[in-house]
Amino acid sequence: MKNFLVVTEHPIERMLRVLVGLALISLVFVGPKTPWGWIGIVPILTGASGLCPLYTLLGFSTCPKKSAP
C-alpha cells in the first residue's frame, strides 16, 4: 500500500499522454464529432497525475530511479 500514490510515469511519457488525450478530445468537437473522443480524459488524468493504475498493479514504472544520498 505504500507505493499506491507513487509517480510511475516518465516526464516525457506524461507529456505524450496529455497530448494524446487532447487529440482524442478534439475528435468530439472537430472532425468526425464522435463521443468516443471523451475517452481522452483517461490519458489526460494519468498524465497530469503521473500515476498509472495499471503500472501500479503490475509493479512497473517508467520513471527514472532516484539515487539515494
C-alpha positions in Angstrom: 0.0 0.0 0.0 3.0 2.3 0.5 3.5 2.5 -3.3 -0.1 3.4 -4.1 0.4 7.1 -4.9 4.0 7.0 -6.2 4.7 8.6 -9.6 5.1 5.7 -12.1 5.5 7.6 -15.4 8.5 9.3 -17.0 8.1 13.0 -17.6 8.2 12.6 -21.4 5.5 9.8 -21.2 3.4 12.1 -19.1 3.6 14.9 -21.7 2.7 12.4 -24.5 -0.3 11.1 -22.6 -1.6 14.6 -22.2 -1.1 15.4 -25.9 -2.8 12.2 -27.0 -5.7 12.9 -24.6 -6.2 16.4 -26.0 -6.1 14.9 -29.6 -8.8 12.4 -28.6 -11.0 15.0 -27.0 -10.6 17.2 -30.1 -12.4 14.4 -32.0 -15.6 15.4 -30.1 -15.6 18.9 -31.4 -13.6 18.8 -34.7 -13.5 16.0 -37.3 -15.9 13.1 -37.0 -17.6 14.5 -33.9 -17.8 11.2 -32.2 -18.5 10.8 -28.5 -15.7 8.2 -28.3 -13.3 11.1 -28.1 -14.2 11.5 -24.4 -12.0 8.5 -23.7 -9.2 11.1 -23.9 -10.0 12.1 -20.4 -8.2 9.0 -19.1 -4.7 9.7 -20.6 -5.1 13.4 -19.6 -5.8 12.4 -15.9 -3.0 9.8 -15.8 -0.5 12.2 -17.5 -1.4 15.1 -15.2 -1.1 12.9 -12.0 1.9 10.9 -13.1 0.2 7.8 -11.8 -0.9 4.9 -14.0 -3.1 2.4 -12.1 -2.1 -0.4 -14.5 1.6 0.3 -13.9 0.9 0.2 -10.1 -0.9 -3.2 -10.3 1.8 -4.7 -12.5 4.6 -3.2 -10.4 6.0 -1.5 -13.5 7.5 2.0 -13.7 9.0 4.1 -16.5 10.0 6.8 -14.0 13.8 7.1 -13.6 15.1 5.9 -10.3 16.3 8.5 -7.8 19.7 7.8 -6.3 19.8 7.6 -2.5 22.0 10.2 -0.8 
